[in-house]
Amino acid sequence: MAEINVTAATFQKEVLESDKPVLVDFWAPWCGPCKMLGPVVAEIAEEHPEIKVCKVNVDDEDELAQQFGVMSIPFVAVFKDGNLTKSTVGFQSKENLLNLI
């Protein structure tokens, strides 16, 4: 399954109302570590259809970033049943990200 770009308008439906665990990558196009993490997140999206993978561009969606206390990026959050269950900051390996879920 491909990554889904999420906005404030679609966050409720795509993330909070999802029937699957959701991995959300808060990123920005100018962020070096985000560029390194992007392919890892894309691999998870392709290899694990049981996980919904979403991306939030913090430059475009600063309200969402503030809502979830994103102070540094990349910030990866995991949501289950509409609740934020775990999060991490900085580049992470695929194994580490899958362990969050």
PECORDA-V551722 format. One record per pair of residues at least 6 apart in sequence whose C-alpha atoms are under 8 Angstrom apart, sorted by the first residue. I is the first residue (numbers start at 1). J is the second residue. D is the distance in Angstrom with one decimal. If there is no record, write none. Layout:
BEGIN
<<I,J,D> <I,J,D>>
END
This chain:
BEGIN
<<1,45,5.5> <1,46,5.1> <1,47,7.8> <1,48,7.6> <1,49,5.7> <1,52,7.7> <2,42,7.3> <2,45,5.7> <2,46,6.2> <2,53,7.5> <3,42,6.6> <3,45,5.9> <3,52,7.6> <3,53,5.1> <3,54,5.4> <3,55,6.8> <4,53,6.4> <4,54,4.6> <4,55,6.1> <5,54,5.7> <5,55,4.9> <5,56,6.1> <6,14,7.3> <6,54,6.3> <6,55,5.9> <6,56,5.4> <7,56,6.6> <7,61,6.3> <7,64,8.0> <8,61,6.6> <8,63,7.5> <8,64,6.3> <15,22,6.2> <15,54,7.8> <15,79,7.1> <15,82,6.9> <16,79,7.2> <16,80,7.8> <16,81,6.8> <16,82,3.9> <16,83,7.0> <17,81,7.1> <17,82,5.9> <18,81,7.0> <18,82,7.2> <19,81,6.9> <20,50,6.5> <20,51,5.9> <20,52,6.3> <20,80,7.1> <20,81,7.8> <21,50,7.6> <21,51,5.4> <21,52,6.2> <21,78,7.0> <21,79,5.8> <21,80,4.8> <21,81,7.3> <21,101,7.2> <22,51,5.8> <22,52,4.7> <22,53,5.7> <22,54,7.1> <22,78,5.6> <22,79,5.1> <22,80,6.5> <23,51,7.1> <23,52,6.3> <23,53,4.9> <23,54,6.2> <23,76,6.9> <23,77,5.8> <23,78,4.6> <23,79,6.6> <23,101,7.8> <24,53,6.0> <24,54,4.7> <24,55,5.5> <24,56,7.1> <24,76,5.5> <24,77,5.1> <24,78,6.2> <24,79,7.8> <25,41,7.6> <25,53,7.8> <25,54,6.2> <25,55,4.7> <25,56,6.1> <25,74,6.8> <25,75,6.1> <25,76,4.6> <25,77,6.7> <26,55,6.0> <26,56,4.7> <26,57,6.0> <26,58,6.2> <26,65,7.4> <26,70,7.9> <26,73,6.6> <26,74,5.8> <26,75,5.1> <26,76,6.1> <26,77,7.9> <27,34,5.8> <27,55,7.2> <27,56,6.2> <27,57,5.2> <27,58,5.8> <27,73,5.8> <27,74,5.1> <27,75,6.9> <28,34,6.8> <28,57,5.3> <28,58,5.8> <28,59,6.2> <28,73,7.7> <28,74,7.9> <29,35,7.3> <29,57,7.7> <31,73,7.5> <31,74,7.8> <33,73,7.8> <33,74,6.6> <33,90,6.8> <33,91,5.8> <34,73,6.9> <34,74,5.2> <34,90,7.9> <34,91,7.2> <36,91,7.2> <37,74,7.6> <37,91,5.8> <37,92,7.0> <40,93,7.2> <40,94,5.9> <41,53,7.5> <41,94,7.5> <44,53,7.7> <44,94,7.3> <44,98,8.0> <45,51,7.1> <45,52,6.9> <45,53,5.6> <58,64,7.5> <58,65,5.9> <65,71,7.9> <72,89,6.7> <72,90,7.7> <73,89,6.2> <73,90,6.1> <74,89,5.8> <74,90,5.1> <74,91,6.7> <75,87,7.1> <75,88,5.8> <75,89,4.5> <75,90,6.4> <76,87,5.4> <76,88,5.4> <76,89,6.4> <77,84,6.8> <77,85,7.6> <77,86,5.8> <77,87,4.2> <77,88,6.6> <78,84,5.8> <78,85,5.7> <78,86,5.3> <78,87,6.1> <78,100,7.0> <78,101,6.5> <79,85,5.5> <79,86,7.4> <86,100,6.3> <86,101,7.9> <87,100,7.5>>
END
